């Protein structure tokens, strides 16, 4: 079960490291299993912010004892990577019945916290990131159901679980560094993030936000809050800017 969950998550999830005799053996095993050449990067991206609430869409009995490593959204914590996916909730979660509003509640409850999730991101960028990941997890669940019907061989499970050697843990560390210290990663390019909303970078980002919110609203029409959709429609104006072409 745990291996299916892992590969399915992406497949999305990877758990604790298992011993494998040689790294190159697992490289060949994963390749023979048709894993992407960017396996570590793809898996780390897919799992880095997943929570118990999302995992319960895969298996309803998931708890915080899940062994799925994630990135700590508290950027001030000494523990950048958590050894599990947390049961993260907003302060008003019980007031909402739909998943999208619970996500909005969680993100907006940190709107004045510069050390939440990704350093330098504003509120709309954090919301876009949250819904972008939810869209990805919908696709992953489809693959997960297929894998449950035809589980992989044990040797593949061992290599998938060996996050110390299959680059998953390394990529999680890199993503955590990007989230915590973007200046160290991007250097002078950070100036693009610090300009006004009329810059090409920010305009592109807002068009990207509009696209992902609208994509999610088409597949989950009852989930996206009307206020969010109303705001996102105005982002189309940025796409008309000739500087974006």
C-alpha positions as CSV (number, residue, x, y, z in Angstrom):
1,X,0.0,0.0,0.0
2,X,2.7,2.5,1.0
3,X,4.6,1.9,-2.2
4,X,1.5,2.4,-4.3
5,X,0.8,5.6,-2.4
6,X,4.3,6.8,-3.1
7,X,4.5,6.1,-6.7
8,X,1.0,7.4,-7.2
9,X,1.7,10.6,-5.4
10,X,4.4,10.8,-7.8
11,X,3.9,10.2,-8.1
12,X,3.3,12.1,-5.1
13,X,4.7,11.1,-2.1
14,X,7.8,9.5,-0.9
15,X,8.4,8.3,2.5
16,X,11.3,7.1,4.5
17,X,14.6,5.9,3.0
18,X,15.2,2.2,2.5
19,X,18.6,0.7,1.9
20,X,19.6,0.0,-1.7
21,X,22.9,-1.6,-2.5
22,X,23.9,0.6,-5.3
23,X,22.6,3.9,-6.5
24,X,23.1,3.1,-10.2
25,X,21.0,-0.1,-9.7
26,X,18.0,2.0,-8.7
27,X,18.6,4.4,-11.6
28,X,18.3,1.5,-14.0
29,X,15.3,0.1,-12.1
30,X,13.4,3.5,-12.1
31,X,14.2,3.9,-15.8
32,X,12.9,0.4,-16.6
33,X,9.7,1.4,-14.7
34,X,9.4,4.4,-17.1
35,X,10.1,6.9,-14.4
36,X,11.0,10.4,-15.6
37,X,14.6,11.4,-15.9
38,X,13.6,14.2,-13.5
39,X,12.1,11.8,-11.0
40,X,13.5,13.5,-7.9
41,X,12.6,17.0,-9.0
42,X,9.0,15.9,-10.0
43,X,8.3,14.0,-6.9
44,X,9.8,16.7,-4.6
45,X,7.6,19.3,-6.3
46,X,4.5,17.2,-6.0
47,X,4.9,16.4,-2.4
48,X,6.5,19.5,-0.9
49,X,3.3,21.1,0.5
50,X,0.9,18.2,0.7
51,X,-1.1,17.9,3.9
52,X,-3.2,15.2,5.6
53,X,-6.4,16.8,4.2
54,X,-5.2,16.2,0.7
55,X,-3.8,12.7,1.5
56,X,-7.2,11.7,2.8
57,X,-8.5,12.1,-0.7
58,X,-6.2,9.2,-1.6
59,X,-6.8,7.1,1.5
60,X,-9.4,8.2,4.1
61,X,-7.5,6.9,7.1
62,X,-4.3,8.9,6.7
63,X,-3.0,10.6,9.8
64,X,0.2,12.7,10.6
65,X,2.0,9.4,11.1
66,X,2.5,9.1,7.3
67,X,6.3,9.4,6.8
68,X,5.9,11.7,3.8
69,X,8.5,14.4,3.9
70,X,7.3,18.0,3.2
71,X,8.6,21.5,3.5
72,X,7.8,23.4,6.6
73,X,5.7,26.5,5.8
74,X,7.1,28.2,8.9
75,X,10.2,29.8,7.4
76,X,11.5,30.7,10.9
77,X,11.7,27.1,12.1
78,X,15.0,25.4,12.4
79,X,13.4,22.3,10.8
80,X,13.1,23.2,7.2
81,X,11.9,19.8,6.1
82,X,9.3,17.8,8.1
83,X,9.5,14.0,8.1
84,X,5.7,13.9,7.6
85,X,2.9,15.7,5.9
86,X,1.2,17.8,8.6
87,X,-2.5,18.1,9.4
88,X,-2.4,21.8,8.7
89,X,-5.5,23.9,9.2
90,X,-6.7,27.5,9.2
91,X,-8.1,29.0,12.4
92,X,-11.7,29.1,11.0
93,X,-11.7,25.7,9.2
94,X,-14.8,24.5,11.1
95,X,-16.8,27.3,9.6
96,X,-16.4,26.0,6.1
97,X,-17.7,22.8,4.5
98,X,-15.8,23.1,1.2
99,X,-12.2,22.3,0.6
100,X,-11.4,25.5,-1.3
101,X,-12.6,27.9,1.4
102,X,-10.6,25.9,4.0
103,X,-7.5,26.5,1.8
104,X,-8.3,30.1,1.5
105,X,-8.8,30.4,5.3
106,X,-5.4,28.8,5.9
107,X,-3.6,31.1,3.5
108,X,-5.3,34.3,4.4
109,X,-4.7,33.6,8.1
110,X,-1.0,34.2,7.3
111,X,-1.5,37.2,5.0
112,X,0.5,39.5,7.3
113,X,3.3,36.9,8.0
114,X,6.3,37.4,5.7
115,X,7.8,34.2,7.0
116,X,4.9,31.9,5.8
117,X,5.2,29.5,2.9
118,X,7.5,31.3,0.4
119,X,9.5,34.4,1.3
120,X,8.7,37.4,-0.9
121,X,5.3,36.1,-2.1
122,X,2.3,38.2,-1.6
123,X,-1.2,36.9,-0.7
124,X,-2.4,36.3,-4.2
125,X,0.8,34.5,-5.1
126,X,0.4,32.2,-2.1
127,X,-3.2,31.5,-3.0
128,X,-2.2,30.7,-6.6
129,X,0.5,28.4,-5.3
130,X,-2.0,26.6,-3.1
131,X,-4.5,26.0,-5.9
132,X,-1.8,25.1,-8.4
133,X,-0.8,22.3,-6.1
134,X,-4.4,21.2,-5.6
135,X,-4.8,21.0,-9.4
136,X,-1.7,18.8,-9.6
137,X,-2.9,16.5,-6.9
138,X,-6.1,15.9,-8.8
139,X,-4.1,14.6,-11.7
140,X,-1.9,12.5,-9.4
141,X,-4.9,10.8,-7.8
142,X,-6.0,9.6,-11.2
143,X,-2.6,7.9,-11.7
144,X,-2.7,6.6,-8.1
145,X,-5.9,4.7,-8.8
146,X,-4.3,3.1,-11.8
147,X,-1.3,2.0,-9.8
148,X,-3.5,0.5,-7.1
149,X,-5.0,-1.7,-9.7
150,X,-1.5,-2.9,-10.8
151,X,1.0,-2.4,-8.0
152,X,4.7,-2.2,-8.9
153,X,7.3,-4.9,-8.1
154,X,9.1,-4.8,-4.7
155,X,12.4,-3.7,-6.2
156,X,10.7,-0.7,-7.7
157,X,9.2,0.2,-4.3
158,X,12.6,0.0,-2.7
159,X,14.1,2.4,-5.2
160,X,11.1,4.8,-5.0
161,X,11.4,4.8,-1.2
162,X,15.1,5.5,-1.2
163,X,14.8,9.2,-1.1
164,X,18.4,9.6,0.1
165,X,19.7,8.4,-3.2
166,X,17.0,9.1,-5.8
167,X,17.4,12.9,-5.6
168,X,14.0,13.4,-3.9
169,X,15.5,14.6,-0.6
170,X,18.1,16.7,-2.3
171,X,15.4,18.4,-4.4
172,X,13.3,19.0,-1.3
173,X,16.3,20.7,0.3
174,X,16.8,22.8,-2.7
175,X,13.1,23.9,-2.8
176,X,13.3,24.7,0.9
177,X,16.3,26.9,0.3
178,X,14.5,28.7,-2.5
179,X,11.5,29.3,-0.3
180,X,13.6,30.5,2.6
181,X,16.4,32.4,0.9
182,X,15.5,33.4,-2.6
183,X,18.1,36.1,-2.6
184,X,20.8,33.4,-2.3
185,X,19.4,31.5,-5.3
186,X,18.4,34.3,-7.6
187,X,20.8,37.1,-6.7
188,X,20.3,40.2,-8.8
189,X,17.3,38.6,-10.5
190,X,15.4,39.3,-7.3
191,X,15.0,42.9,-8.6
192,X,12.3,41.5,-10.9
193,X,10.3,40.5,-7.8
194,X,10.7,43.8,-6.1
195,X,9.4,46.1,-8.9
196,X,5.9,47.5,-9.2
197,X,2.9,45.6,-10.5
198,X,3.5,47.1,-13.9
199,X,6.6,45.0,-14.5
200,X,6.6,42.2,-17.0
201,X,7.4,39.6,-14.4
202,X,4.5,40.5,-12.1
203,X,2.2,40.8,-15.0
204,X,3.1,37.4,-16.2
205,X,2.6,36.1,-12.7
206,X,-0.9,37.6,-12.5
207,X,-1.9,36.1,-15.8
208,X,-0.6,32.7,-14.6
209,X,-2.7,33.2,-11.4
210,X,-5.8,33.9,-13.5
211,X,-5.2,30.8,-15.6
212,X,-4.8,28.4,-12.7
213,X,-7.8,29.8,-10.8
214,X,-10.0,29.6,-13.8
215,X,-8.8,26.1,-14.6
216,X,-9.6,25.0,-11.0
217,X,-13.0,26.7,-11.2
218,X,-14.0,24.7,-14.3
219,X,-13.2,21.4,-12.7
220,X,-14.5,22.4,-9.2
221,X,-17.3,25.0,-9.9
222,X,-18.6,24.9,-6.3
223,X,-15.2,25.2,-4.6
224,X,-13.7,28.5,-5.7
225,X,-15.0,31.5,-3.6
226,X,-16.9,34.0,-5.7
227,X,-14.7,36.8,-4.4
228,X,-11.6,35.1,-5.6
229,X,-13.1,34.5,-9.1
230,X,-14.2,38.1,-9.3
231,X,-10.7,39.3,-8.6
232,X,-9.1,36.9,-11.0
233,X,-11.3,38.1,-14.0
234,X,-9.5,41.5,-13.7
235,X,-6.2,39.8,-14.3
236,X,-7.1,39.3,-17.9
237,X,-6.3,42.9,-18.5
238,X,-2.6,42.1,-18.0
239,X,-2.7,39.7,-20.9
240,X,-3.6,42.5,-23.2
241,X,-0.4,44.3,-22.4
242,X,1.9,44.3,-25.5
243,X,4.9,44.0,-23.3
244,X,3.8,40.5,-22.4
245,X,3.9,39.2,-25.9
